[in-house]
Amino acid sequence: MKKKYKIKKSYKKRFKLIGNNKIKRKHAFKNHNLIKKSKNRKKRLSKLIKFNLIKIK
């Protein structure tokens, strides 16, 4: 029998595929201790990051 490969559920929740070999993810450090972080920093952290799979490999 052939081995079946399963995509990890955690990856599915954290990353989204967009376009050709591109991944979209959220910034870290925006879950707690938000009072001491500035308004601009929180706004910057809420934006999504896009990156290519090719650079990772």
C-alpha atoms as one frame of an Amber mdcrd trajectory, in Angstrom:
protein
   0.000   0.000   0.000   1.025   3.536  -0.657   1.589   5.820   2.277  -0.962
   8.611   2.585   0.395  12.036   3.444  -1.730  14.174   5.714  -1.498  17.940
   5.943  -1.095  18.952   9.564  -4.155  20.750  10.928  -1.959  23.341  12.641
  -0.438  24.406   9.309  -3.875  24.629   7.792  -4.983  27.007  10.551  -1.888
  29.243  10.536  -1.074  29.589   6.838  -3.089  30.199   3.669  -1.906  29.546
   0.131  -2.411  32.427  -2.273  -1.397  32.496  -5.903   1.618  30.653  -7.216
   3.968  29.431  -4.422   2.947  32.218  -2.035   1.860  31.903   1.591   0.008
  34.357   3.811   0.423  34.400   7.607  -0.195  36.624  10.619   2.364  38.424
  12.775   3.290  37.130  16.200   3.202  39.156  19.463  -0.378  40.410  19.242
  -2.131  38.150  21.760  -1.482  39.654  25.187   0.297  42.556  26.937  -1.221
  44.938  24.398  -1.410  47.891  26.785   2.316  48.563  26.713   2.558  48.270
  22.906   2.034  51.429  20.916  -0.921  52.007  18.606   1.298  52.026  15.516
   3.029  48.813  16.545  -0.299  47.010  17.071  -1.532  48.263  13.693   1.648
  47.003  12.027   1.341  43.619  13.727  -2.243  43.154  12.555  -1.242  43.218
   8.862  -0.659  39.957   7.019   2.751  38.849   5.731   3.150  37.359   2.275
   6.197  35.312   1.350   7.326  32.883  -1.341   7.865  29.159  -0.805  10.894
  29.276  -3.096  12.882  31.432  -0.652  12.308  28.951   2.173  13.608  25.902
   0.290
